[in-house]
Amino acid sequence: MRRARWSVPLLFVVAFLVAACGPTAPVASPTTSPTEREVAVGCQREAQGGTPVHFDSVDGARLGGLMLGTGAVGIVLVHQIDATLCQWLPYGKRLAERGYRVLLVDLGGYGSSEPSSKPDQDVKQAVGYLRQQGVGSIVLIGASLGGTASLSAAVIAEPPVTGVLSLSGPVHINGMDLSVRIRALASPVLYVAGSDDGTLGTEAQVLYDSTVEPRKQILLVETGAHGVSLVSLPTVSAAVEQWLGTVAPASG
C-alpha cells in the first residue's frame, strides 16, 4: 500500500488507492410532505429553499430529512449524537451550491424523526430514498455518531455507495461495532479526526488500519475540534473538497 504525506500544516497523515462491493435491506416508498414536522424544530427559517422529505426506517418509524440542490450526484449528511440535521445546514447549502443533491437526515429519535432502533439502517434507508429519486452516485458524510452510522451503512448498502467520509466516528457507539464490520467496506473512504479529541484520533487510525479496501485515506489534524466543526477548519475543508472531487465530482 502506498502512503502519501500531506505538507499542509495541522495534518499528520493521508493514504490512497482502488477496489469492490457489500450487502442489503428493504427500502420504503419515499414521500414528501412540507410540514413543520419534516424539518427539525429550530431551523425552519434557515431551511427555507430546501424540500422537506420523509421515508421509513426498516422497523417502520417515520424518518425526516431535508433535500437541497438538484445535482445528479447525491450526498447524505448525518448528524452527531444529541443533534439534528440543523447542524449540517450551512455545509449542506455549500455542497448544494457546488452542484450536489444533498439529503440531510434526522436519525431515528432525533429532530423530525420517530424513534428507530438502528442508526446505520436509517442511513441505508436514506440511500434508498435518493436512489428512488434517480440518484445513482451517492456519498455518505457523517459526524461522530453519524460517522459510525455512515461507515456501517456503507458496508451494508447494495450496490455500494460511491464513497464515505467519517468525521470523528468512533469504533463503537449506540450498539454499532465497526471493529470487524469495517473489513467488509468496499467503497472509497476518508477518515478525519482531531488528534486532541479524546481517543478519536487513535480510533480513526484503528479503523483505517482495519480497512481492507485500498481506496482509503486518513487525515489526522492537530485539533480538539469534533465532528461537524472539523469542516470549518480550512485544511480539512480543502482536503474534503479534494477528496469529493476525486471520488464523486459534482455534476453541475
C-alpha positions in Angstrom: 0.0 0.0 0.0 1.2 3.5 -0.9 1.3 6.2 1.7 1.5 9.9 0.9 2.4 12.7 3.3 0.4 16.0 3.4 2.6 19.0 3.7 -0.3 21.3 4.8 0.2 22.5 8.4 -2.1 20.8 11.0 -2.1 17.5 9.1 -0.4 14.3 10.1 -1.1 11.6 7.6 -3.1 10.6 4.5 -3.1 7.4 2.4 -4.7 6.4 -1.0 -5.7 3.6 -3.7 -8.6 1.3 -5.5 -11.5 -1.8 -5.4 -15.1 -3.5 -5.0 -18.7 -4.5 -3.1 -21.3 -5.0 0.0 -25.0 -6.4 1.3 -28.8 -5.1 1.8 -32.3 -4.5 3.5 -35.7 -3.2 2.3 -36.4 0.5 1.5 -39.9 2.0 2.0 -41.6 4.1 -0.7 -40.5 7.8 -0.4 -42.9 10.6 0.1 -42.7 14.3 0.6 -44.7 16.4 2.9 -43.7 20.0 3.5 -45.0 20.2 7.1 -43.2 21.6 10.1 -42.7 18.1 11.5 -40.4 17.4 8.5 -37.8 19.9 9.5 -36.2 19.8 12.9 -37.6 22.3 15.3 -35.3 25.3 15.5 -34.1 25.6 11.9 -37.3 26.0 9.8 -36.2 29.5 8.7 -32.7 28.5 7.8 -34.1 25.5 5.9 -36.1 27.7 3.5 -35.2 26.7 0.0 -34.9 23.1 0.8 -37.6 20.4 0.3 -38.8 18.5 3.4 -39.0 14.8 2.9 -39.7 11.6 4.8 -39.2 7.9 4.4 -39.5 4.8 6.6 -36.9 3.1 8.8 -36.6 -0.7 8.5 -38.8 -1.1 11.6 -41.5 1.3 10.3 -40.5 4.6 12.0 -41.1 7.7 10.1 -37.8 9.5 9.4 -37.5 13.1 8.3 -35.0 14.9 6.2 -34.4 17.9 4.1 -33.3 17.9 0.4 -31.1 20.7 -1.0 -29.9 21.1 -4.6 -30.8 19.2 -7.8 -27.5 17.7 -8.9 -27.1 14.1 -10.3 -24.6 13.2 -7.5 -26.1 12.8 -4.1 -24.6 13.4 -0.6 -26.2 12.2 2.6 -25.2 14.3 5.7 -25.7 12.5 9.0 -25.6 14.4 12.3 -23.9 13.9 15.7 -25.4 12.4 18.9 -27.9 14.8 20.6 -28.1 16.9 17.5 -30.3 17.2 14.4 -30.0 17.8 10.7 -29.9 21.5 11.5 -26.2 21.3 12.4 -25.4 20.3 8.8 -27.4 23.1 7.1 -24.6 25.6 6.4 -22.3 23.0 5.0 -25.2 21.3 3.2 -26.0 24.6 1.4 -22.4 24.9 0.4 -22.4 21.5 -1.2 -25.7 22.2 -3.0 -24.2 25.4 -4.4 -21.4 23.3 -5.7 -23.8 21.2 -7.7 -24.6 18.2 -5.4 -28.0 17.0 -4.4 -27.8 16.9 -0.6 -30.0 15.0 1.8 -29.8 16.0 5.4 -31.3 13.3 7.7 -32.6 13.2 11.2 -31.7 9.8 12.6 -34.4 7.9 14.4 -35.4 9.6 17.7 -33.8 12.9 16.7 -35.4 16.1 15.4 -38.2 15.3 13.0 -37.8 11.5 13.1 -39.7 9.0 15.1 -37.6 6.6 17.3 -35.9 3.7 15.4 -33.6 1.0 16.5 -30.7 1.1 14.0 -28.9 4.3 13.0 -26.9 2.6 10.3 -30.1 1.2 8.8 -31.6 4.7 8.9 -28.7 5.9 6.8 -29.1 3.0 4.4 -32.8 3.9 4.0 -31.7 7.5 3.1 -29.5 6.0 0.4 -32.5 4.0 -0.9 -34.6 7.2 -0.9 -32.1 9.0 -3.1 -31.8 6.1 -5.4 -35.6 6.0 -5.8 -35.2 9.7 -6.9 -32.9 8.6 -9.7 -29.6 9.4 -8.0 -27.1 6.8 -8.8 -23.8 8.1 -7.3 -24.1 8.7 -3.5 -21.5 9.7 -0.9 -22.2 9.4 2.8 -20.7 12.0 5.2 -21.3 11.6 8.9 -20.1 13.3 12.1 -19.4 11.3 15.3 -22.4 9.0 15.8 -23.3 9.9 12.2 -19.8 9.0 11.1 -20.0 5.5 12.5 -23.6 5.1 11.2 -22.4 6.2 7.7 -19.4 3.7 7.7 -21.7 0.9 8.8 -24.3 1.8 6.2 -21.7 1.9 3.5 -20.9 -1.8 4.3 -24.5 -2.9 4.1 -25.6 -0.8 1.1 -26.2 -2.6 -2.1 -24.9 -1.6 -4.6 -22.0 0.0 -2.7 -22.1 3.8 -2.3 -19.7 5.9 -4.2 -17.8 7.0 -1.1 -18.0 7.5 2.7 -16.4 10.2 4.9 -16.3 9.8 8.7 -15.6 12.9 10.9 -14.7 11.8 14.4 -16.7 8.5 14.1 -15.8 6.1 16.9 -15.3 2.3 16.5 -18.2 1.6 18.9 -21.3 3.7 19.6 -25.1 3.1 20.1 -24.9 -0.6 19.5 -22.8 -0.3 16.3 -19.4 -2.1 16.3 -17.1 -1.4 13.4 -14.1 -3.4 14.8 -14.8 -6.3 12.4 -17.5 -5.0 10.1 -15.2 -2.3 8.7 -13.2 -5.0 7.0 -16.1 -5.6 4.6 -16.2 -1.9 3.4 -15.9 -1.8 -0.4 -16.2 2.0 -1.1 -13.6 4.7 -1.1 -13.3 6.1 2.4 -11.8 9.1 4.2 -11.3 9.1 8.0 -10.9 12.5 9.6 -10.3 13.2 13.3 -8.7 15.6 15.7 -5.6 14.2 17.5 -6.6 16.1 20.6 -10.3 15.0 20.5 -10.0 12.3 23.3 -9.3 8.9 21.8 -10.9 9.6 18.4 -7.7 10.2 16.6 -6.5 6.8 17.7 -9.8 5.2 16.8 -9.7 6.7 13.3 -6.3 5.2 12.9 -7.6 1.8 14.1 -10.4 2.0 11.6 -8.0 3.0 8.8 -5.6 0.1 9.6 -8.5 -2.4 9.7 -9.9 -1.3 6.4 -9.1 -3.7 3.6 -10.5 -1.5 0.8 -7.4 0.0 -0.8 -9.1 3.3 -1.7 -8.7 4.6 1.8 -7.3 7.8 3.3 -6.8 9.1 6.8 -6.4 12.7 7.8 -5.4 13.4 11.5 -5.5 17.0 12.5 -3.8 18.7 15.5 -7.0 20.0 17.0 -9.7 19.2 19.6 -12.4 20.1 17.1 -15.1 17.4 16.8 -17.4 16.1 14.2 -19.1 18.8 12.1 -16.9 21.5 13.4 -13.9 19.9 11.6 -15.2 21.0 8.2 -14.8 24.7 9.4 -11.1 24.2 9.5 -9.5 25.4 6.2 -7.2 22.4 5.9 -10.0 19.9 6.5 -12.4 21.8 4.2 -9.8 21.8 1.4 -9.0 18.1 1.9 -12.7 17.1 1.8 -13.2 19.2 -1.3 -10.3 17.5 -3.0 -11.5 14.0 -1.9 -15.0 14.7 -3.2 -13.7 16.0 -6.4 -11.8 12.7 -6.9 -14.4 10.1 -5.8 -17.6 12.0 -6.8 -17.2 15.2 -8.7 -20.4 17.4 -8.8 -22.4 17.2 -11.9 -23.3 20.9 -12.0 
